Amino acid sequence: MTALPPFADFSRQLNTPFSVHTAHGLVEMQLVEAKELTPGQPEHARTPFSLLFVNHSQPNMVLSQGTYRLDHPALGSLSLFVAPVLSDRPSPDYQVIIN
């Protein structure tokens, strides 16, 4: 696993696919939003940010909340905590919060 990239690296990967390793095999999700959140305490080295993914490859499969390995050609292999969130689409979106 590579070190966690900064917000700027994720924001440059909008609308690109990430391969998510699940118990049922690989699921391809697209990063559709990268948004900086309200900064935390001044002693923190990084401003928190949110990533939002959409599962276009298998929209009927709903992933449970948990830590998954995500692979991306530019960002490498990342271990991230992913949570389903409600959306206006038939299946949930998936959110990652980086503190």
C-alpha positions as CSV (number, residue, x, y, z in Angstrom):
1,M,0.0,0.0,0.0
2,T,1.2,3.5,-0.8
3,A,1.1,6.5,1.5
4,L,-2.2,8.3,1.5
5,P,-2.1,11.0,-1.3
6,P,-3.1,14.6,-0.5
7,F,-6.4,16.2,-1.6
8,A,-4.9,17.7,-4.7
9,D,-3.9,14.3,-6.1
10,F,-7.4,12.9,-5.6
11,S,-9.0,16.0,-7.1
12,R,-7.0,15.5,-10.3
13,Q,-8.5,12.0,-10.6
14,L,-12.2,13.1,-10.8
15,N,-14.3,10.9,-13.2
16,T,-11.6,8.2,-13.3
17,P,-12.2,4.6,-12.3
18,F,-11.0,2.9,-9.1
19,S,-11.0,-0.9,-8.7
20,V,-12.5,-1.9,-5.3
21,H,-11.6,-5.3,-3.9
22,T,-14.7,-6.9,-2.3
23,A,-15.6,-10.3,-1.1
24,H,-17.4,-10.8,-4.4
25,G,-14.5,-9.8,-6.6
26,L,-13.5,-6.4,-8.2
27,V,-16.0,-3.6,-8.5
28,E,-15.2,-0.6,-10.5
29,M,-16.3,2.8,-9.0
30,Q,-15.8,6.2,-10.4
31,L,-14.7,9.2,-8.3
32,V,-17.3,11.8,-8.9
33,E,-16.5,14.4,-6.2
34,A,-13.6,15.5,-4.1
35,K,-14.4,18.2,-1.6
36,E,-12.3,19.9,1.1
37,L,-14.1,20.1,4.5
38,T,-13.8,22.6,7.3
39,P,-10.3,22.6,8.5
40,G,-9.7,20.9,11.8
41,Q,-7.4,22.0,14.6
42,P,-4.3,24.1,13.5
43,E,-1.9,21.4,14.6
44,H,-3.3,19.0,12.0
45,A,-1.1,18.7,8.9
46,R,-3.9,18.2,6.5
47,T,-7.3,19.7,5.8
48,P,-10.0,17.0,6.0
49,F,-11.7,16.1,2.7
50,S,-14.5,13.9,1.3
51,L,-14.5,11.6,-1.7
52,L,-17.7,10.5,-3.3
53,F,-17.7,7.4,-5.6
54,V,-20.4,5.9,-7.8
55,N,-20.7,2.2,-8.7
56,H,-21.6,2.2,-12.3
57,S,-20.2,-1.3,-13.0
58,Q,-22.5,-3.3,-10.7
59,P,-25.3,-0.9,-9.6
60,N,-27.4,-3.7,-8.0
61,M,-24.5,-4.6,-5.7
62,V,-24.6,-2.7,-2.4
63,L,-21.3,-2.7,-0.5
64,S,-21.5,-2.6,3.3
65,Q,-19.6,0.0,5.3
66,G,-16.0,-1.1,5.8
67,T,-12.4,-0.9,4.9
68,Y,-11.6,-1.8,1.2
69,R,-8.5,-1.9,-0.9
70,L,-8.9,0.5,-3.9
71,D,-6.5,0.4,-6.8
72,H,-5.9,3.3,-9.2
73,P,-3.4,3.6,-12.0
74,A,-2.1,7.1,-10.8
75,L,-2.6,6.8,-7.1
76,G,-1.6,3.2,-6.4
77,S,-3.2,0.8,-3.9
78,L,-5.1,2.4,-1.0
79,S,-6.8,1.0,2.0
80,L,-9.8,3.3,2.7
81,F,-12.9,3.2,4.9
82,V,-15.9,3.3,2.6
83,A,-19.5,4.0,3.6
84,P,-22.7,3.9,1.5
85,V,-24.7,7.2,1.5
86,L,-28.1,7.9,0.1
87,S,-28.3,9.5,-3.4
88,D,-30.8,10.3,-6.0
89,R,-29.6,7.3,-8.0
90,P,-31.2,3.8,-7.6
91,S,-28.1,2.6,-5.8
92,P,-26.2,4.3,-3.0
93,D,-23.1,6.5,-3.6
94,Y,-20.0,5.7,-1.5
95,Q,-18.2,8.2,0.7
96,V,-14.7,8.3,2.1
97,I,-13.7,10.9,4.7
98,I,-10.0,11.7,5.1
99,N,-9.1,13.5,8.3
